[in-house]
Amino acid sequence: MLPTTRRALLGSVCALAGTAGCLGNPGGSESTPTQVGTPTRTPTGTPTRTPTETVTDDACTAAAPPRPSDAAAAPKPYPEKPDELTRDSVSSFVEAYERAYQYNEMLAAYPDMIGRRNDLDISVNEVTVTVADGEFTVDVTGQANTGITADGDEAATATPTRTPLPMGHWPFEATYTVTDRFVRRAGVVHECWGSAETKP
């Protein structure tokens, strides 16, 4: 839920699937949207570890997830490895991980907007878990919502060229593979783990 001190002006629905929507898909060239549409942009923040950097643990190599360090708001922390891998613990882990991933991806793309001119709320709608041979496959779906803060209105008035992002919401979905050795999201390993007790 958005903070009560802010005006959550959630509005127009974007019918595009995936992470694309009112605000486009992170990773393109930068644009400052002034109305609902699909502008592209490039993250202007400086993540603590860029996607090209890797962390290697024995045979596991992981690419850093989004985690901007110089944005207007602090990045969301990623959850710790569960003590025991079960359907419930993995489901909770992936839900928390995807919330952080979606928020931090947008924060990296708009470091001077999210948390200053715009609210960003990430909600997870459904998490499904299947288990085979100690490997958990998790599908997660949800919705991201942007609103304009009261401070955002004032900032836009003072600096017309830096208007808030448009209000809107768009769906997202991702598939995870979780084992006692790694976490893989959308085909990319983001976490390398040591062994953990696994139960179906």
Secondary structure as a PSIPRED ss2 file (coil, helix, strand):
# PSIPRED VFORMAT (PSIPRED V4.0)

   1 M C   1.000  0.000  0.000
   2 L C   1.000  0.000  0.000
   3 P C   1.000  0.000  0.000
   4 T C   1.000  0.000  0.000
   5 T C   1.000  0.000  0.000
   6 R C   1.000  0.000  0.000
   7 R C   1.000  0.000  0.000
   8 A C   1.000  0.000  0.000
   9 L C   1.000  0.000  0.000
  10 L C   1.000  0.000  0.000
  11 G C   1.000  0.000  0.000
  12 S C   1.000  0.000  0.000
  13 V E   0.000  0.000  1.000
  14 C C   1.000  0.000  0.000
  15 A C   1.000  0.000  0.000
  16 L C   1.000  0.000  0.000
  17 A C   1.000  0.000  0.000
  18 G C   1.000  0.000  0.000
  19 T C   1.000  0.000  0.000
  20 A C   1.000  0.000  0.000
  21 G C   1.000  0.000  0.000
  22 C C   1.000  0.000  0.000
  23 L C   1.000  0.000  0.000
  24 G C   1.000  0.000  0.000
  25 N C   1.000  0.000  0.000
  26 P C   1.000  0.000  0.000
  27 G C   1.000  0.000  0.000
  28 G C   1.000  0.000  0.000
  29 S C   1.000  0.000  0.000
  30 E C   1.000  0.000  0.000
  31 S C   1.000  0.000  0.000
  32 T C   1.000  0.000  0.000
  33 P C   1.000  0.000  0.000
  34 T C   1.000  0.000  0.000
  35 Q C   1.000  0.000  0.000
  36 V C   1.000  0.000  0.000
  37 G C   1.000  0.000  0.000
  38 T C   1.000  0.000  0.000
  39 P C   1.000  0.000  0.000
  40 T C   1.000  0.000  0.000
  41 R C   1.000  0.000  0.000
  42 T C   1.000  0.000  0.000
  43 P C   1.000  0.000  0.000
  44 T C   1.000  0.000  0.000
  45 G C   1.000  0.000  0.000
  46 T C   1.000  0.000  0.000
  47 P E   0.000  0.000  1.000
  48 T C   1.000  0.000  0.000
  49 R C   1.000  0.000  0.000
  50 T C   1.000  0.000  0.000
  51 P C   1.000  0.000  0.000
  52 T C   1.000  0.000  0.000
  53 E C   1.000  0.000  0.000
  54 T E   0.000  0.000  1.000
  55 V E   0.000  0.000  1.000
  56 T E   0.000  0.000  1.000
  57 D E   0.000  0.000  1.000
  58 D C   1.000  0.000  0.000
  59 A C   1.000  0.000  0.000
  60 C E   0.000  0.000  1.000
  61 T E   0.000  0.000  1.000
  62 A E   0.000  0.000  1.000
  63 A E   0.000  0.000  1.000
  64 A C   1.000  0.000  0.000
  65 P C   1.000  0.000  0.000
  66 P C   1.000  0.000  0.000
  67 R C   1.000  0.000  0.000
  68 P E   0.000  0.000  1.000
  69 S C   1.000  0.000  0.000
  70 D C   1.000  0.000  0.000
  71 A C   1.000  0.000  0.000
  72 A C   1.000  0.000  0.000
  73 A C   1.000  0.000  0.000
  74 A C   1.000  0.000  0.000
  75 P C   1.000  0.000  0.000
  76 K C   1.000  0.000  0.000
  77 P C   1.000  0.000  0.000
  78 Y C   1.000  0.000  0.000
  79 P C   1.000  0.000  0.000
  80 E C   1.000  0.000  0.000
  81 K C   1.000  0.000  0.000
  82 P C   1.000  0.000  0.000
  83 D C   1.000  0.000  0.000
  84 E E   0.000  0.000  1.000
  85 L E   0.000  0.000  1.000
  86 T C   1.000  0.000  0.000
  87 R H   0.000  1.000  0.000
  88 D H   0.000  1.000  0.000
  89 S H   0.000  1.000  0.000
  90 V H   0.000  1.000  0.000
  91 S H   0.000  1.000  0.000
  92 S H   0.000  1.000  0.000
  93 F H   0.000  1.000  0.000
  94 V H   0.000  1.000  0.000
  95 E H   0.000  1.000  0.000
  96 A H   0.000  1.000  0.000
  97 Y H   0.000  1.000  0.000
  98 E H   0.000  1.000  0.000
  99 R H   0.000  1.000  0.000
 100 A H   0.000  1.000  0.000
 101 Y H   0.000  1.000  0.000
 102 Q H   0.000  1.000  0.000
 103 Y H   0.000  1.000  0.000
 104 N H   0.000  1.000  0.000
 105 E H   0.000  1.000  0.000
 106 M H   0.000  1.000  0.000
 107 L H   0.000  1.000  0.000
 108 A H   0.000  1.000  0.000
 109 A H   0.000  1.000  0.000
 110 Y C   1.000  0.000  0.000
 111 P C   1.000  0.000  0.000
 112 D C   1.000  0.000  0.000
 113 M C   1.000  0.000  0.000
 114 I E   0.000  0.000  1.000
 115 G C   1.000  0.000  0.000
 116 R C   1.000  0.000  0.000
 117 R C   1.000  0.000  0.000
 118 N E   0.000  0.000  1.000
 119 D E   0.000  0.000  1.000
 120 L E   0.000  0.000  1.000
 121 D E   0.000  0.000  1.000
 122 I E   0.000  0.000  1.000
 123 S E   0.000  0.000  1.000
 124 V E   0.000  0.000  1.000
 125 N E   0.000  0.000  1.000
 126 E E   0.000  0.000  1.000
 127 V E   0.000  0.000  1.000
 128 T E   0.000  0.000  1.000
 129 V E   0.000  0.000  1.000
 130 T E   0.000  0.000  1.000
 131 V E   0.000  0.000  1.000
 132 A E   0.000  0.000  1.000
 133 D C   1.000  0.000  0.000
 134 G C   1.000  0.000  0.000
 135 E E   0.000  0.000  1.000
 136 F E   0.000  0.000  1.000
 137 T E   0.000  0.000  1.000
 138 V E   0.000  0.000  1.000
 139 D E   0.000  0.000  1.000
 140 V E   0.000  0.000  1.000
 141 T E   0.000  0.000  1.000
 142 G E   0.000  0.000  1.000
 143 Q E   0.000  0.000  1.000
 144 A E   0.000  0.000  1.000
 145 N E   0.000  0.000  1.000
 146 T E   0.000  0.000  1.000
 147 G E   0.000  0.000  1.000
 148 I E   0.000  0.000  1.000
 149 T C   1.000  0.000  0.000
 150 A H   0.000  1.000  0.000
 151 D H   0.000  1.000  0.000
 152 G H   0.000  1.000  0.000
 153 D H   0.000  1.000  0.000
 154 E H   0.000  1.000  0.000
 155 A H   0.000  1.000  0.000
 156 A H   0.000  1.000  0.000
 157 T H   0.000  1.000  0.000
 158 A H   0.000  1.000  0.000
 159 T C   1.000  0.000  0.000
 160 P C   1.000  0.000  0.000
 161 T C   1.000  0.000  0.000
 162 R C   1.000  0.000  0.000
 163 T C   1.000  0.000  0.000
 164 P C   1.000  0.000  0.000
 165 L C   1.000  0.000  0.000
 166 P C   1.000  0.000  0.000
 167 M C   1.000  0.000  0.000
 168 G E   0.000  0.000  1.000
 169 H E   0.000  0.000  1.000
 170 W E   0.000  0.000  1.000
 171 P E   0.000  0.000  1.000
 172 F E   0.000  0.000  1.000
 173 E E   0.000  0.000  1.000
 174 A E   0.000  0.000  1.000
 175 T E   0.000  0.000  1.000
 176 Y E   0.000  0.000  1.000
 177 T E   0.000  0.000  1.000
 178 V E   0.000  0.000  1.000
 179 T C   1.000  0.000  0.000
 180 D C   1.000  0.000  0.000
 181 R C   1.000  0.000  0.000
 182 F E   0.000  0.000  1.000
 183 V E   0.000  0.000  1.000
 184 R E   0.000  0.000  1.000
 185 R E   0.000  0.000  1.000
 186 A C   1.000  0.000  0.000
 187 G C   1.000  0.000  0.000
 188 V E   0.000  0.000  1.000
 189 V E   0.000  0.000  1.000
 190 H E   0.000  0.000  1.000
 191 E E   0.000  0.000  1.000
 192 C E   0.000  0.000  1.000
 193 W C   1.000  0.000  0.000
 194 G C   1.000  0.000  0.000
 195 S C   1.000  0.000  0.000
 196 A C   1.000  0.000  0.000
 197 E E   0.000  0.000  1.000
 198 T E   0.000  0.000  1.000
 199 K C   1.000  0.000  0.000
 200 P C   1.000  0.000  0.000
